[in-house]
Amino acid sequence: MRHFLYFSGTAVTTGNFNSAELMKAGRMDIALHVIISSFFLSHSVREDVKLHLVFYGMPDPPKHIEITIEKEKGIPSQDDRERLDISKKDLASLIKKILYKYKPGQKTEVFPGCFIEKKSLLNVVEELQKESEVFILDKKGTDIREAKVQDNCVFILGDHKGLPSKELKRLKKIAIPVSIGNKMYFASQVVAIVNNELDRRGI
Ligand SMILES: C[S@@+](CC[C@H](N)C(=O)[O-])C[C@H]1O[C@@H](n2cnc3c(N)ncnc32)[C@H](O)[C@@H]1O
C-alpha cells in the first residue's frame, strides 16, 4: 500500500466550517487538493493509496483522518442512503461529515474506508512505521529517483508552513528525507509527482 500523510498545522478540527470559504477553515483548500492528487486519475481513482490527514487546527486537535477509496463503493454523498460516483465537489462535505462524526476515545469508521480518531502526528507515523518504510518529503533530501522504495511506503509532507520543527527533529530520526527537485512545490503537486514516480516504477 502507498500511504501519504499530509500534516496541517491549521486545518480546523470541527465539521463546522463553511465549504465556500475553505481558506478560512485553516487552509482546508490545501487538504482538499491533496485528496484530489492522492486519489483522482482521469476517469478513474486510485485504490492503492491510503491518505492520512493530520490536522492540528482549532478547536480540538489533533485529528487523524484516514481515507481509502474502493471504486465499487465510491465516496458516500451527504445523504447516507445514497452512494455517489466519486466527485471532487463532494470532498468538502465529506471532510465536514467525517469531522462531525468524531467520537472521543475511539477510531470511528464514518464511511467505508474513512476513519477518524484523535492521534498526534508522531503517533500516526509510529503506527505506520511498523509495516511500512517511512519517507519525509523534503526539498533538501536525497533525490527520490535515487531512493529505493518498497511496496509498503509512507510519504509525509507538510502544509503551506511545512512540517512543525519539534516533530521534524524526531521524524528525521525514523524517516528518510527525499526530494522531488530544487523547487518548492505545493503539497498537492508533490503528491502528484510522487504518485507518478511510483507509477513509473510499477510500485
Ligand atoms: C508548500 S510546501 C511547504 C513550504 C514551506 N514554506 C516550507 O518551507 O516548508 C509543502 C510541502 O511539500 C513538500 N515539498 C515541497 N517541495 C518539495 C520538494 N522539492 N521536494 C520534496 N518535498 C517538497 C514538503 O513536505 C513541504 O512541507
The ligand as an SDF file (V2000), in Angstrom:
LIG
                    3D

 27 29  0  0  0  0  0  0  0  0999 V2000
    4.2230   24.2480    0.0680 C   0  0  0  0  0  0  0  0  0  0  0  0
    5.4480   23.2010    0.7030 S   0  0  0  0  0  0  0  0  0  0  0  0
    5.8950   23.9780    2.2310 C   0  0  0  0  0  0  0  0  0  0  0  0
    6.5130   25.3050    2.1090 C   0  0  0  0  0  0  0  0  0  0  0  0
    7.0100   25.8330    3.4440 C   0  0  0  0  0  0  0  0  0  0  0  0
    7.1280   27.2620    3.3490 N   0  0  0  0  0  0  0  0  0  0  0  0
    8.3550   25.2080    3.8400 C   0  0  0  0  0  0  0  0  0  0  0  0
    9.3530   25.9080    3.7940 O   0  0  0  0  0  0  0  0  0  0  0  0
    8.4030   24.0200    4.1870 O   0  0  0  0  0  0  0  0  0  0  0  0
    4.5360   21.8340    1.2930 C   0  0  0  0  0  0  0  0  0  0  0  0
    5.3010   20.5660    1.4980 C   0  0  0  0  0  0  0  0  0  0  0  0
    5.6300   19.9910    0.2620 O   0  0  0  0  0  0  0  0  0  0  0  0
    6.8170   19.2460    0.3630 C   0  0  0  0  0  0  0  0  0  0  0  0
    7.7170   19.7370   -0.6870 N   0  0  0  0  0  0  0  0  0  0  0  0
    7.6270   20.8900   -1.3870 C   0  0  0  0  0  0  0  0  0  0  0  0
    8.5980   20.9670   -2.3130 N   0  0  0  0  0  0  0  0  0  0  0  0
    9.3140   19.8190   -2.2110 C   0  0  0  0  0  0  0  0  0  0  0  0
   10.4440   19.2940   -2.8940 C   0  0  0  0  0  0  0  0  0  0  0  0
   11.0660   19.9620   -3.8640 N   0  0  0  0  0  0  0  0  0  0  0  0
   10.8840   18.0550   -2.5400 N   0  0  0  0  0  0  0  0  0  0  0  0
   10.2760   17.3540   -1.5490 C   0  0  0  0  0  0  0  0  0  0  0  0
    9.2060   17.8090   -0.8770 N   0  0  0  0  0  0  0  0  0  0  0  0
    8.7390   19.0210   -1.1810 C   0  0  0  0  0  0  0  0  0  0  0  0
    7.3570   19.4230    1.7760 C   0  0  0  0  0  0  0  0  0  0  0  0
    6.9860   18.3050    2.5570 O   0  0  0  0  0  0  0  0  0  0  0  0
    6.6030   20.6610    2.2440 C   0  0  0  0  0  0  0  0  0  0  0  0
    6.4070   20.6470    3.6330 O   0  0  0  0  0  0  0  0  0  0  0  0
  1  2  1  0
  2  3  1  0
  2 10  1  0
  3  4  1  0
  4  5  1  0
  5  6  1  0
  5  7  1  0
  7  8  2  0
  7  9  1  0
 10 11  1  0
 11 12  1  0
 11 26  1  0
 12 13  1  0
 13 14  1  0
 13 24  1  0
 14 15  1  0
 14 23  1  0
 15 16  2  0
 16 17  1  0
 17 18  1  0
 17 23  2  0
 18 19  1  0
 18 20  2  0
 20 21  1  0
 21 22  2  0
 22 23  1  0
 24 25  1  0
 24 26  1  0
 26 27  1  0
M  CHG  2   2   1   9  -1
M  END
$$$$
